[in-house]
Amino acid sequence: MTHLQDRHLNEASLKAAALRHQQQASGTASPSPQASTVPATAVYPPNAALQAIRRFSARPPFIELTDAKEGPISKHIHLTSALILRNLARYSSVGRSLIKKHEKHLALIAFSETESSSAISNCLWELHRH
């Protein structure tokens, strides 16, 4: 896409194409000096690929839930909740159907660095096992 924008969709190329189109429509076939000039290529920074990946990568919507800085009490609460969700997904069909509604959010938590992430990923596995 950037090749198209840099080489074919920049202002000089579009003006040259319009001029060629007008000359062909009027019947004159004299080559234009602007048509033969090649526009200068864009100079990209050395980390352009990393910047593009960061620009288009999805950011988790709930940063506070995926944050790895949690105290001992919140660790205990999150882990207990994750184990309860895993047991509901394992043993209850109604629980599975209710948990499936929140699967995207649970996937974000499973990829986080919290202690409960392994139990949540196990819960997601239980959802897809049944």
CYANA upper distance limits for C-alpha pairs under 8 A (distance plus 0.5 A):
  1 MET  CA      5 GLN  CA      6.90
  2 THR  CA      6 ASP  CA      6.36
  3 HIS  CA      7 ARG  CA      6.26
  3 HIS  CA      8 HIS  CA      8.07
  4 LEU  CA      8 HIS  CA      5.59
  4 LEU  CA      9 LEU  CA      6.55
  5 GLN  CA      9 LEU  CA      5.16
  5 GLN  CA     10 ASN  CA      6.58
  6 ASP  CA     10 ASN  CA      6.46
  6 ASP  CA     41 THR  CA      7.19
  6 ASP  CA     42 ALA  CA      7.22
  7 ARG  CA     13 SER  CA      7.88
  7 ARG  CA     39 PRO  CA      7.35
  7 ARG  CA     41 THR  CA      7.90
  8 HIS  CA     13 SER  CA      6.32
  8 HIS  CA     14 LEU  CA      7.74
  9 LEU  CA     13 SER  CA      6.83
  9 LEU  CA     14 LEU  CA      6.62
 10 ASN  CA     14 LEU  CA      6.76
 11 GLU  CA     15 LYS  CA      6.65
 12 ALA  CA     16 ALA  CA      6.64
 12 ALA  CA     34 GLN  CA      8.26
 12 ALA  CA     39 PRO  CA      7.48
 13 SER  CA     17 ALA  CA      6.61
 13 SER  CA     35 ALA  CA      7.97
 13 SER  CA     39 PRO  CA      7.91
 14 LEU  CA     18 ALA  CA      6.66
 15 LYS  CA     19 LEU  CA      6.62
 16 ALA  CA     20 ARG  CA      6.66
 16 ALA  CA     32 SER  CA      8.35
 16 ALA  CA     34 GLN  CA      6.40
 16 ALA  CA     35 ALA  CA      5.44
 17 ALA  CA     21 HIS  CA      6.60
 17 ALA  CA     35 ALA  CA      7.79
 18 ALA  CA     22 GLN  CA      6.68
 19 LEU  CA     23 GLN  CA      6.65
 19 LEU  CA     32 SER  CA      8.43
 20 ARG  CA     24 GLN  CA      6.60
 20 ARG  CA     32 SER  CA      8.11
 20 ARG  CA     35 ALA  CA      8.09
 21 HIS  CA     25 ALA  CA      6.64
 22 GLN  CA     26 SER  CA      6.65
 23 GLN  CA     27 GLY  CA      6.56
 23 GLN  CA     28 THR  CA      5.76
 23 GLN  CA     29 ALA  CA      6.77
 23 GLN  CA     30 SER  CA      8.25
 24 GLN  CA     28 THR  CA      6.63
 24 GLN  CA     29 ALA  CA      6.91
 31 PRO  CA     35 ALA  CA      7.76
 32 SER  CA     36 SER  CA      7.49
 33 PRO  CA     37 THR  CA      7.35
 44 TYR  CA     48 ALA  CA      6.61
 47 ASN  CA     51 GLN  CA      6.80
 48 ALA  CA     52 ALA  CA      6.64
 49 ALA  CA     53 ILE  CA      6.73
 50 LEU  CA     54 ARG  CA      6.69
 51 GLN  CA     55 ARG  CA      6.52
 52 ALA  CA     56 PHE  CA      6.78
 53 ILE  CA     57 SER  CA      6.27
 60 PRO  CA     66 THR  CA      8.42
 60 PRO  CA    108 LEU  CA      7.26
 62 PHE  CA     66 THR  CA      7.24
 63 ILE  CA     67 ASP  CA      6.63
 65 LEU  CA    109 ILE  CA      7.61
 66 THR  CA    108 LEU  CA      7.74
 66 THR  CA    109 ILE  CA      6.33
 66 THR  CA    112 SER  CA      5.61
 66 THR  CA    113 GLU  CA      7.54
 66 THR  CA    114 THR  CA      7.55
 67 ASP  CA    112 SER  CA      7.69
 67 ASP  CA    113 GLU  CA      7.72
 67 ASP  CA    114 THR  CA      7.74
 68 ALA  CA    112 SER  CA      7.73
 68 ALA  CA    113 GLU  CA      5.78
 68 ALA  CA    114 THR  CA      5.68
 70 GLU  CA     74 SER  CA      6.54
 70 GLU  CA     75 LYS  CA      6.64
 70 GLU  CA    114 THR  CA      8.38
 71 GLY  CA     75 LYS  CA      6.54
 72 PRO  CA     76 HIS  CA      6.71
 73 ILE  CA     77 ILE  CA      6.77
 74 SER  CA     78 HIS  CA      6.47
 75 LYS  CA     79 LEU  CA      6.52
 75 LYS  CA    114 THR  CA      8.30
 75 LYS  CA    115 GLU  CA      7.25
 75 LYS  CA    116 SER  CA      7.95
 76 HIS  CA     80 THR  CA      6.51
 77 ILE  CA     81 SER  CA      6.57
 78 HIS  CA     82 ALA  CA      6.57
 78 HIS  CA    115 GLU  CA      8.49
 78 HIS  CA    116 SER  CA      6.46
 79 LEU  CA     83 LEU  CA      6.68
 79 LEU  CA    115 GLU  CA      7.26
 79 LEU  CA    116 SER  CA      5.11
 79 LEU  CA    119 ALA  CA      7.80
 80 THR  CA     84 ILE  CA      6.72
 81 SER  CA     85 LEU  CA      6.69
 82 ALA  CA     86 ARG  CA      6.63
 82 ALA  CA    116 SER  CA      6.60
 82 ALA  CA    119 ALA  CA      6.11
 82 ALA  CA    120 ILE  CA      6.00
 82 ALA  CA    123 CYS  CA      8.14
 83 LEU  CA     87 ASN  CA      6.70
 83 LEU  CA    119 ALA  CA      6.49
 83 LEU  CA    120 ILE  CA      8.07
 83 LEU  CA    123 CYS  CA      8.45
 84 ILE  CA     88 LEU  CA      6.69
 85 LEU  CA     89 ALA  CA      6.63
 85 LEU  CA     99 ILE  CA      8.24
 85 LEU  CA    120 ILE  CA      8.12
 85 LEU  CA    123 CYS  CA      6.99
 86 ARG  CA     90 ARG  CA      6.58
 86 ARG  CA    119 ALA  CA      7.26
 86 ARG  CA    120 ILE  CA      7.31
 86 ARG  CA    122 ASN  CA      7.12
 86 ARG  CA    123 CYS  CA      4.66
 86 ARG  CA    124 LEU  CA      8.31
 86 ARG  CA    126 GLU  CA      7.65
 87 ASN  CA     91 TYR  CA      6.48
 87 ASN  CA     92 SER  CA      8.35
 87 ASN  CA    123 CYS  CA      8.13
 88 LEU  CA     92 SER  CA      5.74
 88 LEU  CA     95 GLY  CA      5.71
 88 LEU  CA     96 ARG  CA      7.15
 89 ALA  CA     93 SER  CA      7.69
 89 ALA  CA     95 GLY  CA      6.28
 89 ALA  CA     96 ARG  CA      5.17
 89 ALA  CA     99 ILE  CA      7.76
 89 ALA  CA    123 CYS  CA      6.62
 89 ALA  CA    124 LEU  CA      8.48
 89 ALA  CA    126 GLU  CA      6.28
 89 ALA  CA    127 LEU  CA      6.30
 90 ARG  CA     96 ARG  CA      8.20
 90 ARG  CA    123 CYS  CA      8.01
 90 ARG  CA    126 GLU  CA      6.09
 90 ARG  CA    127 LEU  CA      7.92
 92 SER  CA     96 ARG  CA      6.74
 93 SER  CA     97 SER  CA      6.86
 94 VAL  CA     98 LEU  CA      6.82
 95 GLY  CA     99 ILE  CA      6.52
 96 ARG  CA    100 LYS  CA      6.52
 96 ARG  CA    127 LEU  CA      6.60
 97 SER  CA    101 LYS  CA      7.54
 98 LEU  CA    102 HIS  CA      8.16
 99 ILE  CA    103 GLU  CA      7.07
100 LYS  CA    127 LEU  CA      7.65
102 HIS  CA    106 LEU  CA      6.76
103 GLU  CA    107 ALA  CA      6.59
103 GLU  CA    124 LEU  CA      7.86
104 LYS  CA    108 LEU  CA      7.02
105 HIS  CA    109 ILE  CA      7.04
106 LEU  CA    110 ALA  CA      6.57
106 LEU  CA    120 ILE  CA      7.12
106 LEU  CA    121 SER  CA      8.39
106 LEU  CA    124 LEU  CA      8.08
107 ALA  CA    111 PHE  CA      6.88
107 ALA  CA    120 ILE  CA      8.31
107 ALA  CA    121 SER  CA      7.74
107 ALA  CA    124 LEU  CA      8.09
108 LEU  CA    112 SER  CA      6.99
109 ILE  CA    114 THR  CA      8.27
109 ILE  CA    117 SER  CA      6.43
109 ILE  CA    120 ILE  CA      7.64
110 ALA  CA    116 SER  CA      8.20
110 ALA  CA    117 SER  CA      4.75
110 ALA  CA    118 SER  CA      6.97
110 ALA  CA    119 ALA  CA      8.44
110 ALA  CA    120 ILE  CA      5.94
110 ALA  CA    121 SER  CA      5.62
111 PHE  CA    117 SER  CA      7.10
112 SER  CA    117 SER  CA      6.75
113 GLU  CA    117 SER  CA      7.29
116 SER  CA    120 ILE  CA      6.76
117 SER  CA    121 SER  CA      6.59
118 SER  CA    122 ASN  CA      6.66
119 ALA  CA    123 CYS  CA      6.67
120 ILE  CA    124 LEU  CA      6.78
121 SER  CA    125 TRP  CA      6.75
122 ASN  CA    126 GLU  CA      6.76
123 CYS  CA    127 LEU  CA      6.86
124 LEU  CA    128 HIS  CA      7.04
125 TRP  CA    129 ARG  CA      6.53
126 GLU  CA    130 HIS  CA      7.10
